[in-house]
Amino acid sequence: MSPPPSSTPARLSSFIGVFRYSRRALSLVWETSRGLTLGLALCTLVAGVLPAVAAYVGQLIVDAVVAAMDGYKAADQPVLLDSALPVLKYVALEGLIIALIDLAQRGLSAQQSLLRALLGQKVNVMILEKAGTLSLAQFEDSEFYDKLTRARREASTRPLALVNKTFGLLQNGISLASFAVLLVQFSPWAIAILIVGALPVFISEAKFSGDAFRLFRWRSPQTRMQMYLETVLAREDSIKEVKLFGLEPLFLKRYRDIFKGLYAEDRRLTIRRDTWGFLLGLLGTLTFYGAYAWVVIDTVIGRLTLGQMTMYLMVFKQGQSALSASLTAVSGMYEDNLYLSNLYEYLEQPVEKDAGTLTQGEHPGDGIRFEQVSFTYPGAETPVLADISLHLRPGQSLALVGENGSGKTTLIKLLTRLYPPSEGRILLDGSPLQDWDVQALRRRIGVIFQDFVRYQLQVGENLGVGNVDAFSDEARWRYAAEHGLADDFIAQMPAGYETQLGRWFKGGQELSGGQWQKVALSRAYMREDADILVLDEPTAAMDAAAEARVYARFREHRKDKMTILISHRFSTVRAADQILVIDRGRIIERGDHERLLAENGRYAKLFRLQAEGYR
Ligand SMILES: Nc1ncnc2c1ncn2[C@@H]1O[C@H](COP(=O)(O)OP(=O)(O)OP(=O)(O)O)[C@@H](O)[C@H]1O
């Protein structure tokens, strides 16, 4: 397998077009720290100009040495210091210049490392902030997820790399210009030779960086699988099962196989890149020694002084490395731009606009209505919900019953506006959900899903996540924990509500499945103004006594609230005012417990089946 090739004209236009991100990267760095960016520019300038000055002073030294030698020989009573003093002055000057170059280099690397840290953080925050604006559907789209992974993996280091190279290019450009001023006095042809020698390496570098990027992009699903396997093999929440099922060898083999495939491609590219780099680099060496011979001959015939010869050789050598560094920087910039295109592709991912502004419905107190709602998951073909209509008024409770995969949780996802319905309308207090301000809407809903998150935070904060406005409100934690029956075991924990949960951090305590569920259940009670409580299998992991108490509390609490309950246990479902039996996305029966029993349909059958089990 290999990445798809691209045609030469397409490559050329993409090579040019790809530099469009340079300006954005520069402004990103500028926004990150103006002081450091200016510092970088200053050091770049100093480090760019001084090498040519040093070469020029080198010429003065050699010529002054020759003159001093002649003077010393010719004098009747030579005084060493008198003869050597002019030369020593130049030597001191050269020393000073070299020290300044060192200082500028140091300044460059120090400022670069500070900028790297700041910029890495800034870009990561941008990536995460963007993630917060995306819809659930986008997260579930694997192509989009690839973009996110690629952006996170590479892009946080690339903007600075790009800016460093831009500055490096500038620095080398300044050096080159100053070298050219010196070199043109020898011969303009020398400059042409310099350029011709460096060009082939540049072209091959540019070609290979494009190849490397296409490889990186193309293989992103494999890299993602590798990252996933790393997580499964090295995370505490999966290791138990991995061990008991003996999955390590299997997963490790898969991990190694992916690497082998990737490495083979990397190796091929690296070998080709460096072989060509070496061969074309030889051309550069050849031109240098050609120019060397030319300068030597001119010196022998007396057209150049010894000092000039030294200077031109130095200028030619340094000019050559500055030129090849510049060209490498350009091809590196091309590569950085390609990676940045990835970051911007992610950041520019269109976001669904939240146009809704309502904080109150048209008919307050009307409750929730589903009007012939159907829903198909993005990318799927068959609808998961079809023609769902229901009405739930304040103070009423609704229970959803149905087989696994019948669409109960999906209905909740629509109600909480995680997805828009494909057909039909969902109204709250007489106004469609999408007209509501999303914050106002979510404030009214307290929800716990089956797959709630076990945050590696303090236990109090684990409750607080249920309402960010009361995230650290201890009184609210206590109230919620009491209603979710978590207060008893929290009181016995070493640091009470401040006890760290999970194993990631020092001193973290692990909870049992039922205890975690109580924590999650308590979260639903964190929102004071929530008048819609949604509980998706809230007690599946609890013991029977705890379950009975949870529902007793639940009934006390609900008064004028709307409650929606999903459960496979009929003992809890039977108390609901309205029970919907869902089968493959459709409501097949509705009514209260008595009525459904009397109808003697699916509900009655399942109820009896479960009751049977308890006899
Ligand atoms: N994010 C998703 N993308 C695509 N299909 C999904 C997604 N989530 C669920 N489904 C599919 O939608 C159907 C309904 O799933 P849902 O989770 O609503 O069922 P449920 O009735 O809550 O089941 P359970 O009783 O097992 O919790 C299933 O066939 C499932 O495969």
Ligand as a Chemical Component Dictionary entry (heavy atoms), coordinates in Angstrom:
data_LIG
# 
_chem_comp.id                   LIG 
_chem_comp.type                 NON-POLYMER 
_chem_comp.pdbx_formal_charge   0 
_chem_comp.three_letter_code    LIG 
# 
loop_
_chem_comp_atom.comp_id 
_chem_comp_atom.atom_id 
_chem_comp_atom.alt_atom_id 
_chem_comp_atom.type_symbol 
_chem_comp_atom.charge 
_chem_comp_atom.model_Cartn_x 
_chem_comp_atom.model_Cartn_y 
_chem_comp_atom.model_Cartn_z 
_chem_comp_atom.pdbx_ordinal 
LIG N1  N1  N 0 -24.378 7.679  17.528 1  
LIG C1  C1  C 0 -25.028 6.783  16.796 2  
LIG N2  N2  N 0 -24.857 6.721  15.460 3  
LIG C2  C2  C 0 -25.516 5.833  14.718 4  
LIG N3  N3  N 0 -26.387 4.945  15.208 5  
LIG C3  C3  C 0 -26.623 4.950  16.521 6  
LIG C4  C4  C 0 -25.948 5.866  17.389 7  
LIG N4  N4  N 0 -26.359 5.640  18.646 8  
LIG C5  C5  C 0 -27.269 4.633  18.573 9  
LIG N5  N5  N 0 -27.412 4.223  17.306 10 
LIG C6  C6  C 0 -28.341 3.178  16.827 11 
LIG O1  O1  O 0 -29.646 3.620  17.098 12 
LIG C7  C7  C 0 -30.454 2.558  17.558 13 
LIG C8  C8  C 0 -31.158 2.974  18.853 14 
LIG O2  O2  O 0 -30.194 3.177  19.868 15 
LIG P1  P1  P 0 -30.593 3.706  21.318 16 
LIG O3  O3  O 0 -29.349 3.905  22.070 17 
LIG O4  O4  O 0 -31.520 4.839  21.187 18 
LIG O5  O5  O 0 -31.389 2.447  21.887 19 
LIG P2  P2  P 0 -31.999 2.197  23.340 20 
LIG O6  O6  O 0 -33.435 1.897  23.117 21 
LIG O7  O7  O 0 -31.668 3.299  24.259 22 
LIG O8  O8  O 0 -31.249 0.849  23.726 23 
LIG P3  P3  P 0 -30.792 0.268  25.173 24 
LIG O9  O9  O 0 -32.005 -0.269 25.832 25 
LIG O10 O10 O 0 -29.870 -0.817 24.777 26 
LIG O11 O11 O 0 -30.139 1.366  25.897 27 
LIG C9  C9  C 0 -29.538 1.348  17.707 28 
LIG O12 O12 O 0 -29.795 0.503  16.622 29 
LIG C10 C10 C 0 -28.138 1.902  17.595 30 
LIG O13 O13 O 0 -27.312 1.023  16.896 31 
# 
loop_
_chem_comp_bond.comp_id 
_chem_comp_bond.atom_id_1 
_chem_comp_bond.atom_id_2 
_chem_comp_bond.value_order 
_chem_comp_bond.pdbx_ordinal 
LIG N1  C1  SING 1  
LIG C1  N2  SING 2  
LIG C1  C4  DOUB 3  
LIG N2  C2  DOUB 4  
LIG C2  N3  SING 5  
LIG N3  C3  DOUB 6  
LIG C3  C4  SING 7  
LIG C3  N5  SING 8  
LIG C4  N4  SING 9  
LIG N4  C5  DOUB 10 
LIG C5  N5  SING 11 
LIG N5  C6  SING 12 
LIG C6  O1  SING 13 
LIG C6  C10 SING 14 
LIG O1  C7  SING 15 
LIG C7  C8  SING 16 
LIG C7  C9  SING 17 
LIG C8  O2  SING 18 
LIG O2  P1  SING 19 
LIG P1  O3  DOUB 20 
LIG P1  O4  SING 21 
LIG P1  O5  SING 22 
LIG O5  P2  SING 23 
LIG P2  O6  DOUB 24 
LIG P2  O7  SING 25 
LIG P2  O8  SING 26 
LIG O8  P3  SING 27 
LIG P3  O9  DOUB 28 
LIG P3  O10 SING 29 
LIG P3  O11 SING 30 
LIG C9  O12 SING 31 
LIG C9  C10 SING 32 
LIG C10 O13 SING 33 
# 
